[in-house]
Amino acid sequence: MSVFVLCAPDEVQAANRLADAAGLPLISYQLHHFPDAELKLTLPLAEAVPRELVLYRSLDKPNDKLVELLLIARHARLQGVQKIWLVAPYLAYMRQDIAFNPGEIVSQKIIGQFLAELFDGVITVDPHLHRISELSEAIPQGAAIALSGAPRLAELIASKHSRPLLIGPDAEALQWVALAAEHIHCDYAVCNKVRHGDTQVDIALPDIRVQGRNVVLMDDVASSGRTLAGACSKLLAAGAASVDVAVTHALFAGDALEVIKAAGVGEVWSTDCIAHASNAISMAPLLAAELNKLLTR
C-alpha cells in the first residue's frame, strides 16, 4: 500500500473514522514512557514503507506530542517515506501570536515553523488565529489547511432549536459565530469580555434581546469554562429561556465542565477534534475530503 494513516494508541477511534472516510488503512505506533519520562516509539513500518504517510495526532496536551511528531517524522524520512502529512484537528500554541509583555516568546510562528520543517502539509480545524487571517502565515511552508467546525455545529443546533440565538462569549468568537449563523440563517451577537488573568473575566452582554430565546453560546475552544459560565449566568438573568454551549474544541481543563453546568448551561455539544463525552459531531468526512486532495495515489 502506498499510503497509510498512522496514529497513537490513544487515538485509534478518531483516526479510524478518518481512515474509513479517506479509504485508507490504519496502523498505530507503540508508545512507551521510561521512568525518567523520555519516550520510546515503535513504528510498524519495517517491512512495508509507504510512499506517503498520514499522521493523525490532535495536539491537546501538546508537549509530549510535539516530541512524538519530531521523532516520527524524522524516522519516517530516514526509512524512505517521501511525503508526510499531519492531520491535527486541534493545533496547539496558536493563541500566543504576539508578545504581550517584554521577553514573552511568540509561540505561534515558532511551532508553525517546526511543523513546516517536519511535514509536507498540515490539516487542522478552527485554529485560534486572532491577528492573522491565514494558517499559512503561521505555517510558512507546504500545505496549511484550516477547516471549520462551525457549519457542522450550526446544523446540529438547527436540529435542536427552530429559532436559536447564537452568542459568542467574546469578540474573538465573532468569526465562528457569524459563520454558523450565516449557515442556518439565524440571529447572532457577541459579548464583550475583559480578562483579569487565566480564570478571572468580566462579561458584558451584547445589545440584543435575549428574553425568552433559546441561546447557544458558540466558540472555537472551551478551556477553563469561566468565560462561558459568566456569559451563561448573565444570559439567564436577562431572561433567556435556555442556554446551551457548542464548541469545536472541548478542552474543558480541570473542573471546567462542572463550572459551566453549575452556571445553568443545558446541553454541551462539541466536535470530535478532541475526544470528550460532549462530542456530537465527527469532522472525519471534512478532514478526509481535504486529505484526499493532497494525496498522490
N, C-alpha and C positions, 0 to 999 in steps of 0.2 A: 504493500500500500504506500502511496506517495505522500499521504498526509495523515497525521494523527492529531487528536485532541489529547493533551496531557493535562492532568490535574493532580492536586494534592489529595491525600486520602480523606480529608475532612470536607471536601467539596465535590465528591463524586456525584451526588444527586443533581446539583445545579449544572455541573459540567456535562452530565449525561443528557440533560434537557437541551443544551446547546448542540452536543454531538448528534443527537437524534434529529434536531431541526436542520442541521447542516449536512446530514447524511454522511457522517464521518465516524470512524471507530474511535473509541475512548480507551485510553490507558492511564494508569495512575502511578506516581512515583512513591517510593518508600521514604519516610521521613523519621529520623531518629535524633533525639536530643541527648547529648552527652551530659554527664553530671555538671560540667562547667558551662552548660547552656550552648555550647557550639552545636552546629547542625551537621548531620551526615545524611546526604541524599543519595538514593539509588534509582537510576532511571532504567526502565526496561527497553533500552534501545540497542543493546549489544549485538543482537543478531539481525535486526531489520531497521536500518537507519532510514528514516523518511526523508524525502526531498524537502518537505515543508513541515513545520511543527507549529501547532496552535497551543499556546499555554493559557489555560484558564486559571486565573488567580484574582479574586476580589481582594482589594487591599485595605480592608478594615483591619485594625490592629496590625499596622503595616511593617513594623521594624524588622522582625524576623523574616517576614515575607519578601522584603526587598533583598535580603541576603539570598533567599531561595532563588529569586529571579536572576541574580548575578551568577550564582553557581550553575543553574540550569542552562542559561543562555550561553555562557562561555563554554561549558562542557559540550553542549549540542553542536556548537560551531566546530569544535575540535573533532567531533565524531563525523562531521561532513554534512550536517543539516544546512541546506542552502538558504532557507528563509525561515524566520521565526516570528510569529505573530502573537501579540499579547492581547487577550480579552480580559480586561479588568473592569468588571461592571461598576465597582466603586474604586475611584482613583484618589489615593491619599495625598496629603501635602499640597493640595491645590489652593487652600484658603490663604496661606501666607504668601501673598503676591506683592507685598510692599513692606518696607521696614518702618514700623510704626514708632520705634524708639531707636536711638543710636546703638549700633552694634548688633541689632537683630539680623539674623540670617534669613534671606528671602528663599524659602524652600521650594516654591513652585517651579522656578526655572532650573534649579539645581536637580531636583528629582526628574523634571521633564527631560533634561539633557541626559541624565543617567539612563532613562528608559529609551531615549532615541539611540543611544550608543549600543544598546543590547538587542533591540528589536527592529524589524523592518516596518512594523506598524503597530499601533495601539488602538483598540476599540474600547470605549467606555460609555457610561451613561450618566448624564447630568453632573459633569464635573463642576466643582464650585468655582466658576470663573466670574469674578466680580469686576475687575478693572481691565480685563482683556476680553475680546469678543470671540476669538477662535482658539481652539485647543492647540493648533499649530504654533501659536505664539509661545506656549509653554513647552511643547514637544517639537523642536525645530527641524527634525529630520524624519523622513519616512511618512507613512500614513498616520494621521492623527484624527480619529473619527469620534465625535461625541454625539450620541443619541440622547433622546429624552424619554423619560417615563411619564411625563405629564399627560400626553394624549391618552395613553393606556389607562392611567388612573382616572382621567376625566370620564372615560367610557364607563368605568366601574361606578363612579359617583352618580352619573346619569341614570344608571340602573337602580340606584338606591333612593334617589330623590328626584322628583319631577321638576322642581324649580330651585336648585341649590344656589346658595351664595358662596362663592369661593373667596376666601380671605387669606392673604399672605401675612405671616406674623411680623414681617419687616420689609423694608424697601428692597432688599436683596432678593426676596422671593418673587418680585414682580414678574420676572421673565418666565417663570414656571406657571404662575397663576394665570397670567394673561394668555399663555399658550393653551392651557387647559380650558379656560373659559371660551376662547375662540373655537375650540374643537367641539364644544357641546352647546355653544350659544347661550351662555348664562352670565349673570352679573358677577363682578369681581371688584376687589379693592385690596389695599394693603395697610397694615398697621404701621405706626411709627415706633421704633424701638431705640431706647438709649441703654447701652450696656455699661455696667459698673463692675466688670470682672467676668470670669468664666461662667458664673452661675447667677449673678445678680443683674436683673434687667427691669426697666420700666417700659410699659406698653401704653400707647395711646391709640384708641380705635379710630378707624377712618370715618369720614363724614358720609356715611351711608346707612340707610335704615336697615336694622337687623331684627327688630321686634317681630316675633312670630315666624322667623325664617329658619330654614334648615341650613346651617352654616357648616362648611367644610374648610378647615384650616389646611393649607397646602404649602409644602416646602420641599426643597431638594433633599434635606437631611434633617433627622431628629437626633440630637446628641444628648445634651443634658436634660432636655424636656422643659426647662424653666420658661423659655420664651413661649412655647405652645401653651403651657399651663397658665401663664399670665394672661395671654390672649383669650383663652377659653373662659376664664373666670370673668373677665370684663364683658365678653360677648353674652354670657348667660345673665349677668347682672343687667345688661342692656335689653334683655327680653328675647334673646334667641331661643327658638323652640328646641333646637338641638345643636350640638357642636361635635362633629367628627373630625378625624385627622387623616390626611392622605399624604404620604411622603415617599420619595423614591428610595432613599437610603435609611433603613431602620437601624441606626447605630444604637440608640437607647442605652447609653452608658449608665452603669450603676443602677440607681432607682428611678431612672427617667420615666419608664412606663408607668410605674406606680404614681409618680408625681402628676402626670397628665390625667390619669384616671381619677385621682383624688380631686382634681380641679373641675371634674364634671364632663370630661370627654367621653363620648359614647363609643363609637366604633373607631378602630385604628386600622388603616389599610396601608400596605407598602408593596413595592416590587420585590422580587427575589434577588436583587443585586447583592444584598447581604441577607444571609439566612436568618429568619426570625419568625416567631409564632404569628406575627401580623401579616406575613407575606400573602398577598391576594392576587398578584399579577406576575406572570412569567415574562421576562424580557427575552427569552431564548429565541423566539421567532424573528425579532428585530435584529438581535445580535448575529444570528446565523445569516440573515439576508445580507448584511454588510460584510460579514466574513467571506461569504462565497464570492463577492465581487473582487476580493483581494487574492484569493487562491488561484493558482495557475494549473488546476487539474486538467 
